Amino acid sequence: MRTALVLVLAAGLASLAQAQLAVTTTSPALNANNVSRAAPIVITFDRPVDTATFTPANFRVFGKITGPVLGSQSWSNGNRTLTFQPGAPFFAAESIMVVMSRNLRGADNVALRNEGYSFMFNAGVAPSFQKFQFKRQFSNRDQTGAQTRIYGGLACDLNRDGFTDLTTINEVSSDLRVFMNNGAGDFGPLVTPYTPIPVESSPNDVADFDQDGFIDVVVSSYQTSTIAVAWGNGDGTFDQPLVLNVGSTPRGFGIIDVDGDGDLDITVANAGSNTISIWRSNSNRTFTAAANVSVSGGPYGMTNADMNRDGIMDLVVGTVNSQEVKVLRGNGNSTFTQIDSSPAGGQNWVVMAADLNGDGNVDVSTANSFSANGSILFGSASGAVGSPAVMPTGGHTVSTDLADLDGDGDLDWVLSSFGAGEWYVYINNGAGVFEEAAVFPAPNNPSCAVPADYDNDGDIDLLLTDEIADVIIMMENTCEIDFNNDGSVFDPQDIDAFLSVYSEGPCIPAGATCDSIDFNNDNSFFDPDDIDAFLRVFSEGPCTR
């Protein structure tokens, strides 16, 4: 009997020793917001690892603005805990993805699971009043005056100088046009030559597909049923794009590691053929086609997120015909399984995903085109989403964007309405409830908003693109508040003046000077929440950012 028990225990220990290497904790946590821009990435495994396998091919950190994040590795806890310290701070509000391949191994030579392990988080921003001040407007048309038709823009550091550059994606001129940041809070002239892309290219995303250290741009052309990958040269120019055939009417992207090999692959939603095409990167400017995934209802908007918190990226798809949000679980082997479908609140055009109510689960925001609205759908630990909370707009709504516009740690919302000719800004109360804070009129018709810290002061500004006027409007998030009118903005005397006015309580009597003060944009003038907002911003010191 004793011999049998020993044999059973031995077999159990042998089985445990052969179990796959596993991630036990990550810091930042999966789907975290408001992460310190200087924070290290700390990952703990269930056993000591073979540190030699943690090469750039097997362990990658990618920022949507930075591109490949460079840094140093250190080990602790008996080689169970990796600390990756970025060589430079993340950009404000930057979305970061950590990708670990199946080729990572424990010291016992047992590998990570075949699916690999990926997770995302968002960097924090400095507190601000989300008071946006017009800075300037400029066009991406050249001296010919020919129409470009800006569909959208990308804020990325194309030359790795620590400043955010601007790339516009243009449907009619069929090109990418770049403005490099001049390092002084503005952009220089158009970079030439322009990069040709297929006609009517619209949706876009970024990655470093060829692993040369520079950001590449991928766009989809609904007219030609192709996608194009433009290879970044690191100076604001791109090599001739690689064009790949996909399904009919390609639209939104998900850029993830679909097969656990550690590099970023392309998935694209094809509204006309009711499919998602998958192209696996070979990290050498070539891709291998995988089988298409069937998705009914006209898959249009799409993004990626870890909806069920299993360390494998999933796809969130919005449909234009059936008007649904569908969640496709990533299986880690280039396949996906639909696990949920919910009404989107309208005909979807674009989706974005992030944790909007602070529960650690990913939520979904939509822009619902000709339904003239946007919506918020809260996620759950299972990956399913709830019913939509619909926000009406004034017309055809073509873009949804998420960023922490006031620096309070949660993500706010911008909807771009082509039909209404307006951009709508909504502030999050921390629980995923949004209240309109500002409406910006467009010269003609908005195509999107690009939240970006273009002046490197730590808060989020807005670059607003107008599709018909072919202009970009710079809206600066400013703390230039001179409460006591002494010519010095947001200095200690301003807080004294603020408190002296407030000392008698909220704005009483009616009609007093404080009737015009609404620091937190909640449409309630000079109430207790305004002083909280004022002190939160001032706590970091006078306006010196």
PLY file of the C-alpha trace (Angstrom):
ply
format ascii 1.0
element vertex 545
property float x
property float y
property float z
element edge 544
property int vertex1
property int vertex2
end_header
0.00 0.00 0.00
2.83 2.35 0.98
4.67 1.58 -2.26
1.57 2.41 -4.30
1.16 5.75 -2.49
4.77 6.68 -3.18
4.31 5.85 -6.85
1.18 8.02 -7.05
2.96 10.95 -5.38
5.95 10.56 -7.67
3.71 10.55 -10.71
1.93 13.66 -9.45
5.21 15.52 -8.89
6.44 14.54 -12.34
3.22 15.83 -13.88
3.53 19.10 -11.98
7.12 19.50 -13.14
5.99 19.16 -16.73
3.11 21.67 -16.43
3.54 24.65 -18.70
5.37 27.72 -17.46
2.66 30.13 -16.27
2.29 33.83 -15.48
0.96 34.31 -11.94
0.85 38.13 -11.60
1.53 41.23 -13.66
2.08 44.83 -12.69
0.48 46.86 -14.14
-2.58 44.65 -13.92
-4.44 43.53 -17.03
-6.47 46.39 -18.53
-5.21 48.94 -15.98
-5.63 52.69 -16.52
-3.72 55.62 -15.04
-0.44 53.72 -14.78
2.55 55.88 -13.86
4.43 56.82 -17.01
7.69 55.79 -15.30
6.35 52.52 -13.90
8.31 49.31 -14.46
6.58 46.24 -15.88
6.83 43.43 -13.32
5.85 39.87 -14.22
6.01 36.92 -11.85
6.02 33.30 -13.05
5.13 30.11 -11.23
8.73 28.87 -11.24
12.28 30.04 -11.99
12.75 30.82 -15.66
15.51 30.45 -18.20
16.42 34.14 -18.42
18.33 33.57 -21.68
15.05 32.93 -23.48
13.80 36.47 -22.72
15.11 37.89 -25.98
13.56 40.71 -28.06
11.95 38.04 -30.25
10.19 36.39 -27.29
9.44 39.33 -25.00
8.15 42.55 -26.55
6.71 45.78 -25.20
4.93 47.95 -27.77
3.44 51.40 -27.28
0.90 52.81 -29.72
2.81 56.13 -29.68
6.37 55.05 -28.81
6.52 51.95 -30.96
8.86 49.27 -29.59
9.66 50.16 -25.98
13.33 49.72 -25.14
14.49 49.07 -21.60
16.44 46.88 -19.21
15.61 43.56 -17.57
16.39 42.52 -14.01
15.51 39.38 -12.10
14.53 38.63 -8.51
12.61 36.09 -6.41
14.91 33.26 -7.51
14.49 34.19 -11.20
10.72 33.98 -10.88
10.11 37.73 -11.22
11.07 39.86 -14.20
11.28 43.64 -13.84
11.39 45.49 -17.15
12.32 49.16 -16.72
11.52 51.28 -19.79
14.41 53.45 -20.93
12.11 56.49 -21.17
8.68 57.33 -19.74
5.62 56.24 -21.67
3.73 58.99 -23.45
0.72 60.43 -21.64
-2.36 58.22 -22.17
-0.35 55.76 -24.25
-1.77 52.26 -24.77
0.89 49.62 -24.06
0.86 45.94 -25.04
3.21 43.33 -23.57
3.64 40.23 -25.73
5.32 37.02 -24.53
5.86 34.11 -26.89
5.49 30.38 -26.43
9.30 30.13 -26.72
9.87 31.47 -23.19
10.99 28.65 -20.94
11.32 27.81 -17.31
14.63 26.75 -15.80
13.23 23.23 -16.06
13.13 23.74 -19.88
9.31 23.64 -19.93
7.82 26.30 -22.19
5.06 28.85 -21.77
1.74 27.67 -23.22
1.47 27.53 -27.03
-0.90 30.51 -27.03
1.70 32.81 -25.45
0.61 35.57 -23.07
-0.34 39.19 -23.81
-1.76 42.04 -21.75
-2.48 45.75 -22.17
-2.60 48.86 -19.96
-2.88 52.63 -20.37
-0.41 55.23 -19.09
-1.65 58.08 -16.91
-1.79 61.81 -17.60
-1.31 64.98 -15.58
-4.36 66.58 -13.93
-6.01 69.34 -15.91
-9.25 71.25 -16.16
-9.97 69.85 -19.67
-10.22 73.50 -20.75
-9.42 73.29 -24.45
-8.10 76.42 -26.09
-7.87 76.83 -29.86
-4.24 76.99 -30.91
-4.26 76.94 -34.68
-5.72 75.30 -37.76
-3.68 73.98 -40.67
-4.29 72.05 -43.87
-2.70 68.89 -45.23
-3.24 70.04 -48.80
-0.09 71.01 -50.65
0.55 73.93 -52.99
-1.69 72.36 -55.67
-4.71 72.79 -53.44
-5.95 69.33 -54.45
-8.38 67.64 -52.08
-6.99 64.96 -49.78
-10.11 64.03 -47.76
-8.62 63.29 -44.35
-10.32 60.24 -42.97
-8.29 60.06 -39.79
-5.03 60.68 -38.02
-2.39 58.84 -36.04
-0.34 60.34 -33.21
2.95 58.41 -33.12
6.61 59.16 -32.52
7.85 58.28 -35.99
11.49 59.28 -35.47
11.88 58.27 -31.80
12.80 61.78 -30.62
10.32 61.77 -27.72
7.68 63.92 -29.41
4.36 62.95 -30.96
4.17 63.32 -34.76
0.99 63.41 -36.84
0.09 61.19 -39.80
-3.10 61.77 -41.78
-4.79 58.98 -43.74
-6.31 60.43 -46.89
-9.02 58.78 -49.00
-9.01 60.86 -52.21
-5.31 61.73 -52.55
-4.65 58.07 -51.62
-1.66 58.70 -49.40
-0.23 59.12 -45.94
0.91 62.67 -45.14
3.14 63.41 -42.16
3.79 66.45 -39.98
6.78 66.07 -37.67
6.63 67.58 -34.19
9.02 70.52 -33.89
9.62 69.91 -30.18
8.02 73.22 -29.24
4.40 72.12 -29.04
3.64 72.40 -32.74
4.17 70.67 -36.07
6.46 71.47 -38.97
5.65 71.46 -42.69
4.47 68.46 -44.68
7.08 65.75 -45.08
7.73 64.70 -48.66
7.46 62.44 -50.49
3.96 61.33 -49.49
3.38 57.60 -49.10
0.95 56.15 -51.67
-1.80 53.87 -50.35
-4.82 52.29 -52.10
-7.66 54.66 -52.95
-10.36 55.20 -50.29
-8.19 53.84 -47.50
-9.70 54.78 -44.17
-9.28 52.71 -40.95
-5.73 52.40 -39.68
-3.52 50.99 -36.95
0.17 50.68 -36.06
2.78 48.07 -35.15
6.43 47.29 -35.78
5.74 44.37 -38.08
9.29 44.01 -39.43
11.00 44.40 -36.03
13.33 47.19 -37.16
12.45 49.44 -34.21
10.22 51.88 -36.12
6.45 52.23 -36.32
4.69 50.82 -39.39
1.18 51.84 -40.45
-1.53 49.53 -41.80
-4.63 50.86 -43.60
-7.66 49.24 -45.23
-9.26 50.21 -48.55
-12.93 49.28 -48.86
-12.94 50.15 -52.56
-10.10 47.82 -53.58
-10.67 45.10 -50.93
-7.05 45.37 -49.86
-4.96 46.37 -46.89
-1.57 48.08 -47.16
1.36 48.02 -44.72
3.63 51.08 -44.94
7.09 50.40 -43.52
8.40 53.20 -41.29
11.93 54.45 -41.94
12.32 56.23 -38.61
12.37 59.74 -40.10
8.72 60.38 -40.92
8.86 58.66 -44.30
7.76 55.17 -45.29
8.94 52.58 -47.78
6.62 51.44 -50.56
3.69 49.67 -48.86
3.00 45.98 -49.11
-0.55 45.44 -50.45
-2.50 42.33 -49.42
-5.85 41.10 -50.73
-8.52 40.56 -48.09
-12.30 40.17 -48.10
-14.88 42.57 -49.50
-15.16 46.03 -47.88
-12.37 45.81 -45.28
-12.72 48.18 -42.35
-11.49 47.92 -38.73
-8.32 46.23 -37.45
-7.14 44.20 -34.50
-3.34 44.06 -34.20
-2.41 41.16 -31.91
-0.31 38.03 -31.62
-2.85 35.52 -32.97
-0.67 32.40 -32.72
1.58 32.79 -29.66
4.85 33.24 -31.58
5.52 36.68 -30.08
5.08 38.96 -33.07
2.11 41.16 -33.95
-0.24 39.95 -36.66
-3.08 41.60 -38.59
-6.79 40.90 -38.36
-9.22 42.98 -40.43
-13.03 43.01 -40.54
-14.60 42.60 -44.00
-18.14 44.00 -43.99
-19.00 42.89 -47.51
-17.95 39.26 -47.16
-18.92 38.79 -43.49
-15.46 37.61 -42.56
-12.36 38.53 -40.62
-9.11 38.01 -42.52
-5.99 37.00 -40.58
-2.46 37.66 -41.81
0.35 36.25 -39.65
3.55 38.29 -39.60
6.86 36.61 -40.35
8.75 39.65 -38.96
10.56 40.10 -42.28
8.06 42.23 -44.25
6.10 39.18 -45.32
2.87 37.70 -44.00
1.24 34.29 -44.15
-2.49 34.14 -44.78
-4.60 32.20 -42.30
-8.16 31.00 -42.79
-10.90 33.62 -42.68
-13.27 33.70 -39.70
-16.99 34.02 -40.48
-18.82 36.84 -38.70
-22.40 37.63 -39.68
-24.11 41.00 -39.80
-21.54 43.05 -41.70
-18.46 43.34 -39.44
-17.36 46.98 -39.70
-15.69 48.50 -36.66
-13.19 46.29 -34.84
-10.59 46.50 -32.10
-8.66 44.15 -29.85
-8.78 43.66 -26.07
-8.47 40.90 -23.50
-12.19 40.69 -22.82
-12.11 37.60 -20.56
-8.79 38.33 -18.82
-7.04 35.11 -19.85
-3.88 36.69 -21.29
-4.96 36.04 -24.89
-6.18 38.94 -27.00
-9.76 38.85 -28.24
-11.57 40.82 -30.95
-14.50 43.19 -30.44
-16.52 43.60 -33.63
-19.27 46.09 -34.43
-21.65 45.22 -37.26
-23.30 47.69 -39.60
-26.19 45.52 -40.81
-27.31 43.58 -37.73
-26.26 46.50 -35.47
-24.52 44.37 -32.87
-21.33 44.21 -30.85
-19.82 40.74 -31.05
-17.01 39.42 -28.85
-14.71 36.84 -30.46
-12.52 34.97 -28.00
-8.96 34.51 -29.17
-7.93 30.86 -29.03
-4.23 31.60 -29.46
-3.93 29.36 -32.54
-5.05 31.80 -35.25
-8.72 30.97 -34.63
-11.52 32.79 -32.82
-14.79 31.71 -31.23
-17.75 34.05 -30.85
-18.75 34.12 -27.17
-21.20 37.02 -27.04
-23.43 39.29 -29.11
-25.30 42.35 -27.89
-27.22 45.20 -29.58
-24.84 48.05 -30.41
-27.46 50.76 -30.27
-27.17 51.49 -33.98
-25.32 50.85 -37.25
-21.76 50.49 -36.11
-18.89 52.37 -37.79
-16.06 52.27 -35.20
-15.49 50.57 -31.84
-12.97 51.27 -29.07
-12.44 49.21 -25.91
-11.04 49.95 -22.44
-12.03 49.73 -18.78
-14.38 52.71 -18.34
-15.80 52.04 -14.87
-12.73 50.83 -12.97
-13.79 47.22 -12.39
-10.88 45.70 -14.32
-13.08 44.43 -17.14
-12.98 45.86 -20.65
-15.92 47.97 -21.78
-16.84 49.01 -25.32
-17.59 52.39 -26.89
-19.14 52.70 -30.34
-19.76 55.30 -33.02
-22.96 54.31 -34.79
-22.85 56.05 -38.18
-26.21 56.83 -39.72
-27.98 55.96 -36.47
-26.57 59.30 -35.25
-25.37 58.12 -31.88
-22.63 56.48 -29.87
-22.99 53.92 -27.11
-21.25 52.43 -24.08
-21.49 48.71 -23.29
-20.02 47.49 -20.00
-17.97 44.31 -20.04
-17.79 41.41 -17.59
-15.15 38.93 -16.47
-16.60 36.36 -18.87
-16.03 38.63 -21.86
-19.72 39.31 -22.45
-21.00 42.88 -22.71
-24.24 44.40 -21.49
-26.94 46.50 -23.08
-25.89 49.77 -24.73
-26.23 53.15 -23.03
-26.92 55.31 -26.09
-25.68 58.89 -26.50
-27.44 60.74 -29.35
-25.52 63.07 -31.62
-26.62 65.41 -34.36
-25.92 63.23 -37.39
-23.79 60.54 -39.07
-21.30 59.59 -36.31
-18.00 58.29 -37.64
-15.55 58.01 -34.76
-15.29 57.21 -31.06
-12.13 58.00 -29.10
-11.18 57.40 -25.46
-8.60 59.26 -23.35
-8.25 60.75 -19.87
-8.91 64.38 -20.76
-8.93 65.74 -17.20
-6.24 63.57 -15.60
-8.49 62.11 -12.90
-7.57 58.51 -13.69
-10.55 57.43 -15.79
-11.10 57.58 -19.53
-13.28 60.23 -21.13
-15.02 60.07 -24.50
-15.07 62.01 -27.77
-17.57 61.38 -30.56
-17.04 62.84 -34.03
-20.23 63.55 -35.97
-19.70 64.05 -39.69
-23.40 64.73 -40.18
-23.73 67.29 -37.40
-20.43 69.01 -38.16
-19.39 68.78 -34.51
-17.11 67.02 -32.05
-18.71 66.09 -28.71
-16.61 65.78 -25.54
-17.97 63.76 -22.59
-16.38 63.53 -19.14
-16.46 60.25 -17.18
-17.55 60.40 -13.54
-15.40 57.33 -12.79
-18.30 54.89 -12.95
-18.62 54.94 -16.73
-21.34 57.58 -16.71
-20.62 60.34 -19.21
-21.77 63.94 -19.24
-21.34 66.35 -22.13
-18.62 68.89 -21.31
-17.94 70.60 -24.63
-19.03 70.72 -28.26
-16.58 71.94 -30.89
-17.99 73.05 -34.25
-16.15 71.90 -37.37
-15.37 74.01 -40.45
-17.22 71.33 -42.42
-17.41 67.67 -41.37
-15.36 65.88 -38.69
-13.72 62.55 -39.39
-12.08 61.86 -36.03
-10.43 63.24 -32.92
-6.83 62.34 -32.08
-6.16 62.68 -28.34
-2.43 63.36 -27.95
0.00 65.25 -25.73
1.57 67.11 -28.64
3.21 69.74 -26.41
4.71 67.22 -23.92
3.24 68.94 -20.85
1.69 65.71 -19.56
-1.97 66.44 -20.25
-4.03 65.42 -23.28
-4.67 67.84 -26.11
-6.91 67.22 -29.11
-6.11 67.13 -32.81
-9.42 67.36 -34.66
-9.50 66.31 -38.32
-12.05 67.68 -40.79
-12.64 65.35 -43.73
-14.11 67.85 -46.18
-12.13 71.00 -45.28
-8.89 68.94 -45.11
-7.72 70.71 -41.98
-6.42 69.75 -38.56
-7.54 71.88 -35.61
-5.20 71.97 -32.61
-7.02 72.29 -29.29
-4.63 72.76 -26.36
-5.55 71.50 -22.90
-4.44 74.49 -20.90
-4.04 75.41 -17.24
-3.57 79.07 -18.10
-6.03 80.31 -15.49
-5.49 83.72 -13.95
-8.13 83.75 -11.24
-7.09 87.08 -9.68
-6.26 88.81 -12.99
-2.72 89.76 -11.98
-1.14 88.58 -15.23
0.39 85.42 -13.70
-1.40 82.23 -14.64
-2.29 79.67 -11.99
0.17 80.89 -9.34
-0.21 80.68 -5.53
-2.10 83.98 -5.50
-4.76 82.41 -7.71
-5.54 79.75 -5.15
-5.77 82.43 -2.43
-8.24 84.36 -4.57
-10.18 81.19 -5.35
-10.50 80.24 -1.69
-11.44 83.74 -0.60
-14.37 83.73 -3.02
-15.39 80.24 -1.98
-15.08 80.88 1.77
-18.68 82.03 2.04
-19.95 78.79 0.52
-21.19 77.90 -2.96
-22.14 80.62 -5.36
-24.50 82.67 -3.18
-26.10 85.05 -3.83
-27.21 84.20 -7.34
-25.71 86.50 -9.88
-22.38 86.80 -8.08
-19.10 86.71 -9.99
-18.68 83.01 -9.33
-21.74 82.26 -11.47
-19.38 81.97 -14.45
-16.95 79.51 -12.87
-17.35 75.80 -13.59
-13.94 74.20 -13.16
-15.04 70.59 -13.62
-17.44 71.25 -16.51
-20.43 69.67 -14.78
-22.71 72.63 -15.58
-23.03 73.43 -11.87
-21.27 76.71 -11.16
-18.76 77.02 -8.33
-20.07 74.14 -6.24
-18.06 71.86 -3.89
-16.93 69.70 -6.80
-15.32 72.75 -8.43
-13.03 73.34 -5.46
-12.09 69.66 -5.49
-11.17 69.93 -9.17
-9.23 73.15 -8.61
-7.20 71.73 -5.71
-6.55 68.44 -7.53
-4.91 70.26 -10.42
-3.09 72.76 -8.21
-1.68 70.02 -5.95
1.14 69.41 -8.43
2.25 73.02 -8.12
1.73 76.17 -10.18
1.12 75.88 -13.89
4.66 75.00 -14.95
4.05 71.85 -17.01
0 1
1 2
2 3
3 4
4 5
5 6
6 7
7 8
8 9
9 10
10 11
11 12
12 13
13 14
14 15
15 16
16 17
17 18
18 19
19 20
20 21
21 22
22 23
23 24
24 25
25 26
26 27
27 28
28 29
29 30
30 31
31 32
32 33
33 34
34 35
35 36
36 37
37 38
38 39
39 40
40 41
41 42
42 43
43 44
44 45
45 46
46 47
47 48
48 49
49 50
50 51
51 52
52 53
53 54
54 55
55 56
56 57
57 58
58 59
59 60
60 61
61 62
62 63
63 64
64 65
65 66
66 67
67 68
68 69
69 70
70 71
71 72
72 73
73 74
74 75
75 76
76 77
77 78
78 79
79 80
80 81
81 82
82 83
83 84
84 85
85 86
86 87
87 88
88 89
89 90
90 91
91 92
92 93
93 94
94 95
95 96
96 97
97 98
98 99
99 100
100 101
101 102
102 103
103 104
104 105
105 106
106 107
107 108
108 109
109 110
110 111
111 112
112 113
113 114
114 115
115 116
116 117
117 118
118 119
119 120
120 121
121 122
122 123
123 124
124 125
125 126
126 127
127 128
128 129
129 130
130 131
131 132
132 133
133 134
134 135
135 136
136 137
137 138
138 139
139 140
140 141
141 142
142 143
143 144
144 145
145 146
146 147
147 148
148 149
149 150
150 151
151 152
152 153
153 154
154 155
155 156
156 157
157 158
158 159
159 160
160 161
161 162
162 163
163 164
164 165
165 166
166 167
167 168
168 169
169 170
170 171
171 172
172 173
173 174
174 175
175 176
176 177
177 178
178 179
179 180
180 181
181 182
182 183
183 184
184 185
185 186
186 187
187 188
188 189
189 190
190 191
191 192
192 193
193 194
194 195
195 196
196 197
197 198
198 199
199 200
200 201
201 202
202 203
203 204
204 205
205 206
206 207
207 208
208 209
209 210
210 211
211 212
212 213
213 214
214 215
215 216
216 217
217 218
218 219
219 220
220 221
221 222
222 223
223 224
224 225
225 226
226 227
227 228
228 229
229 230
230 231
231 232
232 233
233 234
234 235
235 236
236 237
237 238
238 239
239 240
240 241
241 242
242 243
243 244
244 245
245 246
246 247
247 248
248 249
249 250
250 251
251 252
252 253
253 254
254 255
255 256
256 257
257 258
258 259
259 260
260 261
261 262
262 263
263 264
264 265
265 266
266 267
267 268
268 269
269 270
270 271
271 272
272 273
273 274
274 275
275 276
276 277
277 278
278 279
279 280
280 281
281 282
282 283
283 284
284 285
285 286
286 287
287 288
288 289
289 290
290 291
291 292
292 293
293 294
294 295
295 296
296 297
297 298
298 299
299 300
300 301
301 302
302 303
303 304
304 305
305 306
306 307
307 308
308 309
309 310
310 311
311 312
312 313
313 314
314 315
315 316
316 317
317 318
318 319
319 320
320 321
321 322
322 323
323 324
324 325
325 326
326 327
327 328
328 329
329 330
330 331
331 332
332 333
333 334
334 335
335 336
336 337
337 338
338 339
339 340
340 341
341 342
342 343
343 344
344 345
345 346
346 347
347 348
348 349
349 350
350 351
351 352
352 353
353 354
354 355
355 356
356 357
357 358
358 359
359 360
360 361
361 362
362 363
363 364
364 365
365 366
366 367
367 368
368 369
369 370
370 371
371 372
372 373
373 374
374 375
375 376
376 377
377 378
378 379
379 380
380 381
381 382
382 383
383 384
384 385
385 386
386 387
387 388
388 389
389 390
390 391
391 392
392 393
393 394
394 395
395 396
396 397
397 398
398 399
399 400
400 401
401 402
402 403
403 404
404 405
405 406
406 407
407 408
408 409
409 410
410 411
411 412
412 413
413 414
414 415
415 416
416 417
417 418
418 419
419 420
420 421
421 422
422 423
423 424
424 425
425 426
426 427
427 428
428 429
429 430
430 431
431 432
432 433
433 434
434 435
435 436
436 437
437 438
438 439
439 440
440 441
441 442
442 443
443 444
444 445
445 446
446 447
447 448
448 449
449 450
450 451
451 452
452 453
453 454
454 455
455 456
456 457
457 458
458 459
459 460
460 461
461 462
462 463
463 464
464 465
465 466
466 467
467 468
468 469
469 470
470 471
471 472
472 473
473 474
474 475
475 476
476 477
477 478
478 479
479 480
480 481
481 482
482 483
483 484
484 485
485 486
486 487
487 488
488 489
489 490
490 491
491 492
492 493
493 494
494 495
495 496
496 497
497 498
498 499
499 500
500 501
501 502
502 503
503 504
504 505
505 506
506 507
507 508
508 509
509 510
510 511
511 512
512 513
513 514
514 515
515 516
516 517
517 518
518 519
519 520
520 521
521 522
522 523
523 524
524 525
525 526
526 527
527 528
528 529
529 530
530 531
531 532
532 533
533 534
534 535
535 536
536 537
537 538
538 539
539 540
540 541
541 542
542 543
543 544
